[in-house]
Amino acid sequence: MVTSKNTKETLFCDYYRQWISVYKEGAIRKVTLDKYYMTQQWIEKLAPDLRLCDLDRINYQKLLNDYALVHERQTTMDFHHQLKGSILDAVDEGLVERDPTRKAIIKGRAPREKKIKYLNQFELHSLLSTLKLGDKINWDWFILLVAKTGMRFSEALALTPKDFDFAHQKLSITKTWNYKDGGGFSPTKNKSSVRKIQIDWQTVIQFSELVKGLDEDKPIFVNTEKIYNSTINSVLSTRCKRAGVPEISIHGLRHTHASLLLFAGVSIASVARRLGHASMTTTQKTYLHIIQELENQDVDLVMRSLSALS
């Protein structure tokens, strides 16, 4: 039971707030916890007077429908899943008669067409050739490393000299930098994000010199406690303009890295492991347009091969 004060007359929004506090705080990453609290704010906005005793299938469906009016279907599905955990507990506690989430219909706006911004091989070469890579760590070195490894922004920020295994040409990703909340090391996005990324010899030689003499346990790219994603994106935007290529974000460099590997014929499984995706399904969904383009090329290759047999 969340609290002995709860009764069937308790407001659902109040129960849900207490449920988050008891079961979620300290058990999940802050970024995920924030999503639960955002859900709680939506309950207060859409159904501020809904009591636990009134939480039946019709009222629950109405809550989902109201939320779906301004959200995409997948977002509404996430909203439903976050509510369901607390509601099932309320059912177990006898505060709600029957499971109102059973057979819920998930609606929502049609998803917007998501265009992944990435550079082609020529554009990336142009960008990297204009970087000012001195003998000390700067954001240009950061841009180069993300482009060559496909790391997430927070993963790259968390890199320390100890993460480089120069002898085996590998880079260990074991943590992230909590740039959104004042700094400090945090866990990776998921278990699959803990990985070793193979790096080329040129990068090995460059960074072995750059990190020489630096504190092994301190992040090499973090000089101040507060770093903003927008600041680094602005730096990258300036570099793109200077190189005469489309402006992309740091996350766009990650997409660029993945797309170049796929076009080079690297398997989806290998790309998924390198990016730290939880499953190949994530990679397939994210880069569906590229995979379809490659499949079209495969069809042409198959037809040419078959024609040559006659």
C-alpha positions as a Markdown table, in Angstrom:
| # | Residue | x | y | z |
|---|---|---|---|---|
| 1 | Met | 0.0 | 0.0 | 0.0 |
| 2 | Val | 1.3 | 3.4 | -0.9 |
| 3 | Thr | 0.0 | 5.1 | 2.2 |
| 4 | Ser | -2.5 | 4.2 | 4.9 |
| 5 | Lys | -4.3 | 7.6 | 4.2 |
| 6 | Asn | -5.5 | 6.5 | 0.8 |
| 7 | Thr | -9.2 | 5.6 | 0.4 |
| 8 | Lys | -11.5 | 5.1 | -2.5 |
| 9 | Glu | -12.3 | 8.8 | -2.3 |
| 10 | Thr | -8.6 | 9.7 | -2.9 |
| 11 | Leu | -8.0 | 11.7 | -6.0 |
| 12 | Phe | -6.2 | 9.7 | -8.7 |
| 13 | Cys | -3.7 | 12.4 | -9.3 |
| 14 | Asp | -2.8 | 12.5 | -5.6 |
| 15 | Tyr | -2.5 | 8.7 | -5.4 |
| 16 | Tyr | -0.3 | 8.6 | -8.6 |
| 17 | Arg | 2.0 | 11.3 | -7.1 |
| 18 | Gln | 2.5 | 9.2 | -3.9 |
| 19 | Trp | 3.0 | 6.1 | -6.0 |
| 20 | Ile | 5.8 | 7.7 | -7.9 |
| 21 | Ser | 7.5 | 8.8 | -4.7 |
| 22 | Val | 7.3 | 5.4 | -3.1 |
| 23 | Tyr | 8.0 | 3.1 | -6.0 |
| 24 | Lys | 10.0 | 5.1 | -8.5 |
| 25 | Glu | 12.2 | 7.6 | -6.8 |
| 26 | Gly | 15.7 | 6.2 | -6.3 |
| 27 | Ala | 14.8 | 3.1 | -8.4 |
| 28 | Ile | 15.0 | 4.6 | -11.9 |
| 29 | Arg | 17.2 | 7.1 | -13.8 |
| 30 | Lys | 16.2 | 10.8 | -13.2 |
| 31 | Val | 15.4 | 11.3 | -16.9 |
| 32 | Thr | 12.8 | 8.5 | -16.6 |
| 33 | Leu | 11.5 | 9.7 | -13.3 |
| 34 | Asp | 10.9 | 13.1 | -14.9 |
| 35 | Lys | 8.7 | 11.4 | -17.4 |
| 36 | Tyr | 6.6 | 9.9 | -14.7 |
| 37 | Tyr | 6.2 | 13.3 | -13.0 |
| 38 | Met | 5.2 | 14.8 | -16.4 |
| 39 | Thr | 2.5 | 12.1 | -16.7 |
| 40 | Gln | 1.3 | 13.1 | -13.2 |
| 41 | Gln | 1.0 | 16.8 | -14.3 |
| 42 | Trp | -1.1 | 15.7 | -17.3 |
| 43 | Ile | -3.5 | 13.8 | -14.9 |
| 44 | Glu | -3.9 | 17.0 | -12.9 |
| 45 | Lys | -4.6 | 18.9 | -16.1 |
| 46 | Leu | -7.0 | 16.5 | -17.8 |
| 47 | Ala | -8.7 | 14.8 | -14.8 |
| 48 | Pro | -8.1 | 16.9 | -11.6 |
| 49 | Asp | -11.3 | 15.7 | -9.9 |
| 50 | Leu | -11.1 | 12.0 | -10.9 |
| 51 | Arg | -11.3 | 9.9 | -7.7 |
| 52 | Leu | -10.1 | 6.3 | -7.4 |
| 53 | Cys | -13.6 | 5.1 | -6.9 |
| 54 | Asp | -14.7 | 6.6 | -10.2 |
| 55 | Leu | -11.8 | 5.1 | -12.1 |
| 56 | Asp | -13.6 | 2.7 | -14.4 |
| 57 | Arg | -13.0 | 1.7 | -18.0 |
| 58 | Ile | -15.0 | 4.6 | -19.4 |
| 59 | Asn | -13.3 | 7.3 | -17.4 |
| 60 | Tyr | -9.9 | 5.8 | -18.0 |
| 61 | Gln | -10.5 | 5.6 | -21.8 |
| 62 | Lys | -11.7 | 9.3 | -21.7 |
| 63 | Leu | -8.4 | 10.2 | -20.0 |
| 64 | Leu | -6.4 | 8.4 | -22.7 |
| 65 | Asn | -8.6 | 10.0 | -25.4 |
| 66 | Asp | -8.1 | 13.5 | -24.1 |
| 67 | Tyr | -4.3 | 13.0 | -23.9 |
| 68 | Ala | -4.3 | 11.5 | -27.4 |
| 69 | Leu | -5.8 | 14.7 | -28.8 |
| 70 | Val | -2.5 | 16.5 | -28.5 |
| 71 | His | 0.0 | 13.6 | -28.6 |
| 72 | Glu | 1.2 | 11.0 | -31.1 |
| 73 | Arg | 0.0 | 7.4 | -30.7 |
| 74 | Gln | 3.4 | 6.1 | -29.4 |
| 75 | Thr | 3.5 | 8.9 | -26.7 |
| 76 | Thr | -0.1 | 8.0 | -25.7 |
| 77 | Met | 1.0 | 4.3 | -25.4 |
| 78 | Asp | 3.9 | 5.4 | -23.1 |
| 79 | Phe | 1.4 | 7.5 | -21.0 |
| 80 | His | -0.9 | 4.4 | -20.7 |
| 81 | His | 2.0 | 2.2 | -19.6 |
| 82 | Gln | 3.1 | 4.6 | -16.9 |
| 83 | Leu | -0.4 | 4.9 | -15.5 |
| 84 | Lys | -1.1 | 1.2 | -15.6 |
| 85 | Gly | 1.5 | 0.2 | -13.0 |
| 86 | Ser | 0.0 | 2.5 | -10.4 |
| 87 | Ile | -3.6 | 1.5 | -11.3 |
| 88 | Leu | -2.9 | -2.2 | -10.9 |
| 89 | Asp | -1.4 | -1.5 | -7.5 |
| 90 | Ala | -4.6 | 0.4 | -6.6 |
| 91 | Val | -6.7 | -2.6 | -7.7 |
| 92 | Asp | -4.6 | -4.9 | -5.5 |
| 93 | Glu | -5.1 | -2.6 | -2.6 |
| 94 | Gly | -8.9 | -2.7 | -3.1 |
| 95 | Leu | -9.0 | 1.0 | -3.9 |
| 96 | Val | -10.3 | 0.4 | -7.5 |
| 97 | Glu | -12.9 | -2.3 | -8.1 |
| 98 | Arg | -11.7 | -3.8 | -11.4 |
| 99 | Asp | -8.7 | -3.1 | -13.8 |
| 100 | Pro | -9.9 | -0.1 | -15.9 |
| 101 | Thr | -6.9 | -0.4 | -18.2 |
| 102 | Arg | -8.1 | -3.7 | -19.6 |
| 103 | Lys | -8.8 | -3.5 | -23.4 |
| 104 | Ala | -7.9 | 0.2 | -23.5 |
| 105 | Ile | -7.8 | 1.6 | -27.0 |
| 106 | Ile | -4.7 | 3.6 | -27.8 |
| 107 | Lys | -5.3 | 6.6 | -30.1 |
| 108 | Gly | -3.2 | 9.6 | -31.0 |
| 109 | Arg | -2.1 | 11.9 | -33.7 |
| 110 | Ala | -0.4 | 10.5 | -36.8 |
| 111 | Pro | 3.4 | 10.7 | -36.3 |
| 112 | Arg | 5.2 | 13.5 | -37.9 |
| 113 | Glu | 7.5 | 12.6 | -40.7 |
| 114 | Lys | 10.9 | 12.4 | -39.0 |
| 115 | Lys | 13.8 | 13.4 | -41.2 |
| 116 | Ile | 17.1 | 12.3 | -39.8 |
| 117 | Lys | 19.7 | 14.9 | -40.5 |
| 118 | Tyr | 23.0 | 13.4 | -41.4 |
| 119 | Leu | 25.9 | 14.1 | -43.8 |
| 120 | Asn | 27.1 | 12.0 | -46.6 |
| 121 | Gln | 30.7 | 10.8 | -46.8 |
| 122 | Phe | 31.9 | 13.8 | -48.9 |
| 123 | Glu | 30.2 | 16.3 | -46.6 |
| 124 | Leu | 31.6 | 14.7 | -43.5 |
| 125 | His | 35.1 | 14.7 | -45.0 |
| 126 | Ser | 34.7 | 18.4 | -45.8 |
| 127 | Leu | 33.6 | 19.1 | -42.2 |
| 128 | Leu | 36.4 | 17.2 | -40.6 |
| 129 | Ser | 39.0 | 18.7 | -42.9 |
| 130 | Thr | 38.1 | 22.2 | -41.6 |
| 131 | Leu | 38.4 | 21.4 | -37.9 |
| 132 | Lys | 41.1 | 23.2 | -36.0 |
| 133 | Leu | 42.8 | 20.3 | -34.1 |
| 134 | Gly | 45.5 | 21.8 | -31.9 |
| 135 | Asp | 47.7 | 20.1 | -29.4 |
| 136 | Lys | 45.1 | 20.6 | -26.6 |
| 137 | Ile | 41.6 | 19.2 | -26.1 |
| 138 | Asn | 38.9 | 21.4 | -27.6 |
| 139 | Trp | 35.4 | 21.0 | -29.0 |
| 140 | Asp | 36.8 | 20.3 | -32.5 |
| 141 | Trp | 38.4 | 17.2 | -31.1 |
| 142 | Phe | 35.0 | 16.3 | -29.5 |
| 143 | Ile | 33.3 | 16.7 | -32.9 |
| 144 | Leu | 35.9 | 14.5 | -34.5 |
| 145 | Leu | 35.6 | 11.7 | -31.9 |
| 146 | Val | 31.8 | 11.6 | -32.1 |
| 147 | Ala | 32.0 | 11.4 | -35.9 |
| 148 | Lys | 34.4 | 8.5 | -35.7 |
| 149 | Thr | 32.7 | 6.5 | -33.0 |
| 150 | Gly | 28.9 | 7.4 | -33.1 |
| 151 | Met | 28.8 | 8.0 | -29.3 |
| 152 | Arg | 26.0 | 9.8 | -27.7 |
| 153 | Phe | 26.6 | 13.3 | -26.5 |
| 154 | Ser | 26.5 | 12.4 | -22.8 |
| 155 | Glu | 28.8 | 9.3 | -23.4 |
| 156 | Ala | 31.5 | 11.4 | -25.1 |
| 157 | Leu | 31.4 | 14.0 | -22.3 |
| 158 | Ala | 32.0 | 11.3 | -19.7 |
| 159 | Leu | 35.2 | 10.0 | -21.4 |
| 160 | Thr | 38.3 | 9.9 | -19.2 |
| 161 | Pro | 41.9 | 9.0 | -20.2 |
| 162 | Lys | 41.4 | 5.6 | -18.5 |
| 163 | Asp | 38.6 | 4.8 | -21.0 |
| 164 | Phe | 41.1 | 4.6 | -23.9 |
| 165 | Asp | 42.8 | 1.3 | -24.5 |
| 166 | Phe | 45.4 | 2.4 | -27.1 |
| 167 | Ala | 47.2 | -0.9 | -27.3 |
| 168 | His | 44.0 | -2.7 | -28.4 |
| 169 | Gln | 42.5 | 0.3 | -30.3 |
| 170 | Lys | 39.4 | 0.3 | -28.2 |
| 171 | Leu | 37.3 | 2.9 | -26.3 |
| 172 | Ser | 35.3 | 1.8 | -23.3 |
| 173 | Ile | 31.8 | 3.3 | -22.8 |
| 174 | Thr | 30.7 | 2.6 | -19.2 |
| 175 | Lys | 29.1 | 5.8 | -18.1 |
| 176 | Thr | 27.6 | 9.1 | -19.1 |
| 177 | Trp | 28.0 | 12.7 | -17.9 |
| 178 | Asn | 24.9 | 14.2 | -16.3 |
| 179 | Tyr | 25.1 | 17.6 | -18.1 |
| 180 | Lys | 21.4 | 18.3 | -17.6 |
| 181 | Asp | 21.7 | 18.4 | -13.8 |
| 182 | Gly | 24.9 | 20.1 | -13.0 |
| 183 | Gly | 27.4 | 17.4 | -14.0 |
| 184 | Gly | 28.8 | 14.2 | -12.5 |
| 185 | Phe | 29.0 | 10.7 | -13.8 |
| 186 | Ser | 25.7 | 8.7 | -14.4 |
| 187 | Pro | 24.9 | 5.2 | -15.7 |
| 188 | Thr | 24.6 | 4.5 | -19.4 |
| 189 | Lys | 21.2 | 4.6 | -21.1 |
| 190 | Asn | 20.8 | 0.9 | -20.9 |
| 191 | Lys | 22.9 | -2.3 | -20.4 |
| 192 | Ser | 23.6 | -2.5 | -24.2 |
| 193 | Ser | 25.1 | 1.0 | -24.0 |
| 194 | Val | 28.0 | -0.4 | -22.0 |
| 195 | Arg | 30.4 | -1.5 | -24.8 |
| 196 | Lys | 33.8 | -1.2 | -26.3 |
| 197 | Ile | 34.2 | 0.7 | -29.6 |
| 198 | Gln | 37.0 | -0.1 | -32.0 |
| 199 | Ile | 38.9 | 3.0 | -33.1 |
| 200 | Asp | 41.3 | 3.6 | -36.0 |
| 201 | Trp | 45.1 | 4.0 | -35.6 |
| 202 | Gln | 45.0 | 7.7 | -36.5 |
| 203 | Thr | 42.6 | 8.4 | -33.6 |
| 204 | Val | 44.7 | 6.2 | -31.3 |
| 205 | Ile | 47.9 | 8.2 | -32.1 |
| 206 | Gln | 46.1 | 11.6 | -31.8 |
| 207 | Phe | 44.4 | 11.0 | -28.5 |
| 208 | Ser | 47.3 | 9.1 | -26.9 |
| 209 | Glu | 49.2 | 12.4 | -27.2 |
| 210 | Leu | 46.2 | 14.6 | -26.2 |
| 211 | Val | 45.4 | 12.8 | -22.9 |
| 212 | Lys | 49.0 | 12.3 | -21.9 |
| 213 | Gly | 49.5 | 13.8 | -18.4 |
| 214 | Leu | 45.8 | 14.3 | -17.7 |
| 215 | Asp | 44.0 | 13.0 | -14.6 |
| 216 | Glu | 43.0 | 9.4 | -15.5 |
| 217 | Asp | 39.7 | 9.6 | -13.7 |
| 218 | Lys | 38.5 | 13.1 | -14.9 |
| 219 | Pro | 36.5 | 13.7 | -18.1 |
| 220 | Ile | 38.7 | 15.1 | -20.7 |
| 221 | Phe | 36.1 | 17.4 | -22.4 |
| 222 | Val | 34.6 | 18.9 | -19.2 |
| 223 | Asn | 36.3 | 22.0 | -17.8 |
| 224 | Thr | 33.4 | 23.5 | -16.0 |
| 225 | Glu | 30.5 | 21.9 | -14.1 |
| 226 | Lys | 27.8 | 23.1 | -16.4 |
| 227 | Ile | 27.7 | 22.2 | -20.1 |
| 228 | Tyr | 24.8 | 22.8 | -22.5 |
| 229 | Asn | 24.0 | 20.6 | -25.4 |
| 230 | Ser | 22.9 | 23.8 | -27.3 |
| 231 | Thr | 26.4 | 25.3 | -26.9 |
| 232 | Ile | 28.2 | 22.4 | -28.5 |
| 233 | Asn | 25.5 | 22.2 | -31.2 |
| 234 | Ser | 26.2 | 25.9 | -31.9 |
| 235 | Val | 29.9 | 25.2 | -32.2 |
| 236 | Leu | 29.2 | 22.4 | -34.7 |
| 237 | Ser | 26.8 | 24.6 | -36.6 |
| 238 | Thr | 29.5 | 27.1 | -37.1 |
| 239 | Arg | 31.9 | 24.5 | -38.3 |
| 240 | Cys | 29.3 | 23.2 | -40.8 |
| 241 | Lys | 28.8 | 26.7 | -42.2 |
| 242 | Arg | 32.5 | 27.1 | -42.6 |
| 243 | Ala | 32.8 | 23.8 | -44.4 |
| 244 | Gly | 29.8 | 24.6 | -46.6 |
| 245 | Val | 27.8 | 21.5 | -45.6 |
| 246 | Pro | 24.3 | 21.2 | -44.2 |
| 247 | Glu | 24.0 | 22.2 | -40.5 |
| 248 | Ile | 23.5 | 19.2 | -38.2 |
| 249 | Ser | 23.5 | 18.6 | -34.5 |
| 250 | Ile | 25.9 | 16.5 | -32.4 |
| 251 | His | 23.3 | 13.8 | -32.5 |
| 252 | Gly | 23.3 | 14.2 | -36.2 |
| 253 | Leu | 27.0 | 13.2 | -36.2 |
| 254 | Arg | 25.9 | 9.9 | -34.5 |
| 255 | His | 23.4 | 9.4 | -37.4 |
| 256 | Thr | 26.1 | 10.2 | -39.9 |
| 257 | His | 28.4 | 7.6 | -38.4 |
| 258 | Ala | 25.7 | 4.9 | -38.5 |
| 259 | Ser | 24.5 | 5.8 | -42.0 |
| 260 | Leu | 28.1 | 5.7 | -43.4 |
| 261 | Leu | 28.6 | 2.2 | -41.9 |
| 262 | Leu | 25.4 | 0.9 | -43.3 |
| 263 | Phe | 26.1 | 2.2 | -46.8 |
| 264 | Ala | 29.6 | 0.7 | -46.5 |
| 265 | Gly | 28.0 | -2.7 | -46.0 |
| 266 | Val | 28.4 | -3.1 | -42.3 |
| 267 | Ser | 25.7 | -5.4 | -40.9 |
| 268 | Ile | 22.8 | -4.0 | -38.9 |
| 269 | Ala | 23.9 | -6.2 | -35.9 |
| 270 | Ser | 27.4 | -4.7 | -35.8 |
| 271 | Val | 26.0 | -1.1 | -36.2 |
| 272 | Ala | 23.6 | -1.8 | -33.3 |
| 273 | Arg | 26.4 | -3.0 | -31.0 |
| 274 | Arg | 28.6 | -0.1 | -32.0 |
| 275 | Leu | 25.9 | 2.5 | -31.2 |
| 276 | Gly | 24.8 | 0.8 | -28.0 |
| 277 | His | 21.2 | 0.1 | -29.1 |
| 278 | Ala | 19.2 | -2.2 | -26.9 |
| 279 | Ser | 18.2 | -4.2 | -29.9 |
| 280 | Met | 18.6 | -4.4 | -33.7 |
| 281 | Thr | 14.9 | -3.4 | -33.9 |
| 282 | Thr | 15.9 | 0.1 | -32.7 |
| 283 | Thr | 18.5 | 0.4 | -35.4 |
| 284 | Gln | 16.2 | -0.9 | -38.1 |
| 285 | Lys | 13.4 | 1.6 | -37.1 |
| 286 | Thr | 15.8 | 4.5 | -36.8 |
| 287 | Tyr | 17.6 | 3.9 | -40.2 |
| 288 | Leu | 14.7 | 2.3 | -42.1 |
| 289 | His | 15.0 | 4.8 | -45.0 |
| 290 | Ile | 18.7 | 3.8 | -45.4 |
| 291 | Ile | 18.0 | 0.1 | -45.2 |
| 292 | Gln | 15.2 | 0.4 | -47.8 |
| 293 | Glu | 17.6 | 2.2 | -50.1 |
| 294 | Leu | 20.2 | -0.5 | -49.6 |
| 295 | Glu | 17.6 | -3.2 | -50.3 |
| 296 | Asn | 16.7 | -1.4 | -53.6 |
| 297 | Gln | 20.4 | -1.6 | -54.5 |
| 298 | Asp | 20.4 | -5.3 | -53.6 |
| 299 | Val | 17.5 | -5.9 | -56.0 |
| 300 | Asp | 19.4 | -4.2 | -58.8 |
| 301 | Leu | 22.5 | -6.3 | -58.0 |
| 302 | Val | 20.4 | -9.5 | -57.9 |
| 303 | Met | 18.8 | -8.7 | -61.3 |
| 304 | Arg | 22.2 | -7.9 | -62.9 |
| 305 | Ser | 23.6 | -11.2 | -61.5 |
| 306 | Leu | 20.7 | -13.2 | -62.8 |
| 307 | Ser | 20.9 | -11.5 | -66.3 |
| 308 | Ala | 24.5 | -12.5 | -66.5 |
| 309 | Leu | 23.5 | -16.2 | -66.3 |
| 310 | Ser | 21.6 | -16.2 | -69.6 |
